[in-house]
């Protein structure tokens, strides 16, 4: 019997709505600026979708080796998640999409249902735990946030950067108490023996993580930091929060810093980095694969050969036949097993730099359009 999985995501920027119609734009997201004239249409659709009775769309059905996968996008865009009055509707759509993805035939149940980005946000679904608790016995399929594999990939990318740039100074981590940030702090402190400066205002969460790190013999290497100024001695910055961002974040980063990101959205855009060419920026939440082993076409702005680690984590869960839910906190002791399983399925770390294709030459008009679009929040 074939192994199946479903990955549930949300639309990010308004222009992403065009991705369901264009495989070429999926593979070349840097060309989105060319569709500036369609902005009124996809901006309007991002509002119309809020009032849609349909909860989601199936945008891709594909094979990855012997695994059959589906990508389903709930009908909400990134901005709508941050309007409190819409959150009950968004949660209802997520619950419905999970149940529809599961189906009614036990013989056809997928091996795993995965959650991407804001559909697993701590403040919305408690990393998927809320979905498991609310659906209860109705949920017959493992629910996976994929953050175990994301954390494993982030940690290994950080180690590569530490070795590549001979980092011996403290490491700065924003989003340090998150599902991914927490194991990254503990493992990097334990394995590399470096001081980890955790940028967080939650004394309670810091103390809990420090106590957990004591069991690995590295609690003394964790430091709580509440001001960006106290991170000025850090060469490697791991960013796991959308805020602080932009110029404020860059002003705090010393010359020749390394920025390793796992936040969605990335707090440092290419526009931000244009004036800080000394900052080496890397995306840490991505994994690579051989495009010839899959028919995957909907990549949500990534070039062929790259996918999000949480997506890959769902594939791994289904392929291995694991029956447990992967929700809530990441279990540090499962990182190695999950990473090995991902390698066996064909995933590996991308080569540096992990970035999109180089922007084509647009001429002055093209750049003016793109800059205006960024300012208006279009893409």
Residue pairs with C-beta under 8 A, 6 or more apart in sequence:
1 107
2 66
2 67
2 68
3 66
3 67
3 68
3 111
3 318
3 319
3 321
4 67
4 68
4 69
4 70
4 108
4 109
4 110
4 111
4 318
5 67
5 68
5 69
5 70
5 110
5 111
5 112
5 113
5 114
5 314
5 315
5 317
5 318
5 319
6 69
6 70
6 71
6 72
6 101
6 110
6 112
6 113
6 114
6 314
7 69
7 70
7 71
7 72
7 113
7 114
7 116
7 311
7 314
8 56
8 72
8 73
8 74
8 94
8 97
8 98
8 101
8 113
8 114
8 115
8 116
8 119
9 71
9 72
9 73
9 74
9 116
9 117
9 119
9 300
10 73
10 74
10 76
10 77
10 78
10 81
10 116
10 117
10 118
10 119
11 17
11 46
11 49
11 73
11 75
11 76
11 77
11 78
12 77
12 78
12 117
12 264
12 265
12 300
12 301
13 77
13 78
13 377
13 378
13 379
14 39
14 42
14 43
14 45
14 46
14 77
14 79
14 377
14 378
14 379
15 32
15 35
15 38
15 39
15 42
15 378
15 379
16 77
16 300
16 301
17 42
17 45
17 46
17 77
18 25
18 32
18 35
18 38
18 42
19 25
19 26
19 59
19 298
19 300
19 301
20 57
20 59
20 73
20 298
23 297
24 31
25 31
25 32
25 35
26 297
26 298
26 299
26 300
26 301
26 302
27 299
27 303
27 304
28 303
28 357
29 301
29 302
29 356
30 356
30 357
30 358
30 359
30 360
31 360
32 379
33 362
33 366
33 369
33 370
33 373
33 379
35 42
36 369
36 370
36 373
36 378
39 373
39 376
39 378
43 378
46 77
46 79
46 80
49 75
49 76
49 77
50 75
50 76
50 80
50 86
50 89
52 75
54 75
55 74
55 75
55 92
55 93
55 96
55 97
55 100
56 72
56 73
56 74
56 75
56 93
56 96
56 97
56 100
57 72
57 73
57 75
58 70
58 71
58 72
59 71
59 72
59 73
59 298
60 69
60 70
60 71
60 296
60 297
60 298
61 68
61 69
61 70
62 68
62 69
62 70
62 71
62 294
62 295
62 296
62 297
63 69
63 294
63 295
64 289
64 293
64 294
64 296
64 315
64 345
64 346
65 293
65 294
65 319
65 345
65 346
66 319
67 315
67 318
67 319
69 296
69 315
70 101
70 110
71 298
72 97
72 101
74 90
74 93
74 94
74 97
74 119
75 93
76 86
76 90
76 93
78 118
78 265
79 377
80 86
80 90
81 87
81 90
81 118
81 121
81 124
87 124
90 124
91 124
91 125
91 130
94 119
94 125
94 131
95 131
95 134
95 135
98 113
98 131
98 135
98 139
98 143
99 135
99 138
99 139
101 110
101 113
101 141
102 109
102 110
102 113
102 139
102 140
102 141
103 109
103 110
106 140
109 140
109 141
110 141
110 318
111 141
111 142
111 317
111 318
111 319
111 321
112 141
112 142
112 143
112 144
112 314
112 315
112 317
112 318
112 322
113 141
113 142
113 143
113 144
113 314
114 143
114 144
114 145
114 146
114 310
114 311
114 313
114 314
114 315
114 317
115 125
115 128
115 131
115 143
115 144
115 145
115 146
115 310
116 146
116 308
116 310
116 311
117 264
117 310
118 124
118 264
119 125
120 127
120 128
120 145
120 146
120 147
120 310
121 127
122 178
122 179
124 130
125 131
126 327
126 328
127 145
127 147
127 179
127 327
127 328
127 329
128 143
128 144
128 145
128 325
128 326
128 327
128 328
129 327
129 328
131 139
131 143
131 327
132 139
132 143
132 325
132 327
142 317
142 322
142 323
142 324
142 325
142 326
143 325
143 326
143 327
144 313
144 314
144 317
144 325
144 326
144 327
145 179
145 310
145 313
145 326
145 327
146 308
146 309
146 310
146 311
146 312
146 313
146 314
146 326
147 179
147 180
147 310
147 313
147 326
147 330
148 313
148 326
148 330
148 331
148 334
148 335
148 338
149 287
149 309
149 310
149 312
149 313
149 316
149 338
149 339
149 342
150 180
150 262
150 285
150 308
150 309
150 310
150 313
151 179
151 180
151 183
151 184
151 330
151 335
152 309
152 335
152 336
152 338
152 339
152 342
153 284
153 285
153 286
153 287
153 309
153 339
153 342
153 349
154 180
154 184
154 238
154 260
154 262
154 284
154 285
154 309
155 183
155 184
155 187
155 188
155 335
156 339
156 349
157 260
157 282
157 284
157 349
157 354
158 171
158 184
158 188
158 236
158 238
158 260
158 284
159 188
159 191
159 192
160 349
160 352
161 167
161 236
161 258
161 260
161 282
161 352
162 192
162 194
162 236
164 352
165 235
165 236
165 258
165 280
167 194
167 235
167 236
167 258
168 194
169 194
169 233
169 234
169 235
169 236
170 194
170 195
170 196
170 197
170 223
170 231
170 233
170 234
171 188
171 194
171 195
171 196
171 197
171 234
171 236
171 237
171 238
172 197
172 199
172 225
172 231
172 234
172 236
172 237
172 238
173 181
173 184
173 185
173 196
173 197
173 198
173 199
173 237
173 238
173 240
174 181
174 199
174 237
174 238
174 239
174 240
174 241
174 244
174 263
174 267
175 181
175 239
175 240
175 241
175 262
175 263
176 182
176 184
176 185
176 196
176 198
176 199
176 200
176 206
176 209
176 240
177 198
177 200
177 202
177 205
177 206
177 209
178 240
178 241
179 328
179 329
179 330
180 240
180 262
180 285
180 330
181 198
181 238
181 240
181 262
182 209
182 212
182 329
182 330
183 330
183 332
183 335
184 238
184 240
185 196
185 198
185 209
185 213
185 222
186 209
186 212
186 213
186 216
186 218
186 332
187 332
187 335
188 194
188 196
189 195
189 196
189 213
189 216
189 218
189 221
189 222
190 213
190 216
190 217
190 218
193 218
193 221
194 221
195 221
195 222
195 223
196 221
196 222
196 223
197 223
197 225
197 230
197 231
197 234
198 206
198 209
198 222
198 223
198 224
198 225
199 225
199 226
199 228
199 231
200 206
200 224
200 225
200 226
201 226
203 224
206 222
206 224
209 222
210 219
210 222
211 219
212 219
212 332
213 219
213 221
213 222
216 332
225 231
228 244
228 248
228 249
228 251
228 252
229 252
231 237
231 252
231 253
232 252
232 254
233 254
234 254
234 257
235 254
235 256
235 257
235 258
236 257
236 258
236 260
237 253
237 257
237 258
237 259
237 260
238 260
238 261
238 262
238 284
239 249
239 259
239 260
239 261
239 262
239 263
239 266
239 267
239 268
240 261
240 262
240 263
241 263
241 267
242 263
242 264
242 265
242 266
242 267
243 267
244 252
244 267
245 267
245 268
245 272
246 267
246 268
246 269
246 272
247 272
249 267
249 268
249 272
250 268
250 272
250 273
250 276
250 279
253 259
253 276
253 279
255 278
256 278
256 279
256 280
257 278
257 279
257 280
258 279
258 280
258 281
258 282
259 268
259 279
259 280
259 281
259 282
260 282
260 284
261 267
261 268
261 281
261 282
261 283
261 284
261 285
262 283
262 284
262 285
264 285
266 283
268 279
268 281
269 374
270 359
271 371
271 374
273 279
273 281
280 353
281 353
281 355
282 352
282 353
282 354
282 355
283 354
283 355
284 354
285 308
285 309
285 310
286 302
286 306
286 307
286 308
286 309
286 350
286 354
287 306
287 307
287 308
287 309
287 312
287 342
287 347
287 348
287 349
287 350
288 305
288 306
288 347
288 348
288 349
288 350
288 351
289 305
289 306
289 307
289 312
289 346
289 347
289 348
290 305
290 346
291 304
291 305
293 346
296 304
296 307
299 306
299 307
300 308
301 356
302 308
302 356
303 356
303 357
305 350
306 350
306 354
312 342
312 345
312 347
313 326
313 338
313 342
315 345
316 338
316 341
316 342
316 345
316 347
317 326
319 341
319 345
320 341
362 369
362 370
373 379
